[in-house]
Amino acid sequence: MGLLVLLLGLVFASMYVYRYFFITQLPRESVFHCGVLYEDSLYSPFKGQLELHEDVKIYIEENYEQINVPVPQFGGSDPADIIHDFQRGLTAYHDITLDKCYVIELNTTIVMPPRNLWELLVNVKKGTYLPQTYIIQEEMIATEHVSDMEQLGSFIYRESPALSCLTPHHSISRREAGNCHRIRHFENTFVVETVICQKS
C-alpha cells in the first residue's frame, strides 16, 4: 500500500513539473511546419488520402496563433493566412487568391488555444501522436464591411491593414450564397474546411 502511494505521488509530481515548469519555459514564439494526411470523400476525384501542408507560428505569451496555408497540391482550397487572436476572441482569414480578409468570432470548439496547440504539434513532430484523418466543415457567408480596422486588435491589424475586411456569419446554407471559396487548415486533431461565400 505504501509503495502504491509512493508511485502515485511520483506520477502526480512528474505531471506537475511538466505542466507548470517545463511548459512555462516554452519559447516566446514556436514555429512548426506541418504535413497532415486526411480523407476527402466529397471533393477528391480519387479515393485515398490527401496531404495538407501549413506553417504555424504560436505566440504563447501574446496568446495568438498565425497559420500560413500555401497553395494546395491537389486544388479545391485557397492559400491563406489565418490569425487566431485569443485575447480579442477573433479569427481573421486572409484569402490570398482573392486578396480578401474575413473576420469572425473565434470558434473555441474547433481552434485549440496556443499552449494546447503547441503541445499537440510537438507530439505530432515527435511521432507520438497521429492526427485524425477526417475533415470538419464550417460554412459562413460574408455580410458587412469592417469600418474600423483598428478595433480588430494589433495582431490582425498588423497583418491586414490595407485589406477591406468582411464579417461573415456562421451556418448559412449554400443555397442562399453565391460564389464560395474554401480554406483548409489544421488547428486541432483534425483538418477544418472553412467555406466562405459571397452573397448572391
Secondary structure, DSSP 8 states (H G I E B T S, - for coil): -HHHHHHHHHHHHHHHHIIIIIGGG--SEEEEEEEEEEE-TTT-SSSSEEEEEEEEEEETTTTEEEEEE---TT-SS--EEEEEETTTTEEEEEETTTTEEEEEE--TTTS--HHHHHHHHHHHHHTS------EEEEEEEEEEE-S-GGGG-HHHHHH-TTS-EEEEEE---GGGEEEEEEEEEESSSSEEEEEEEEE-
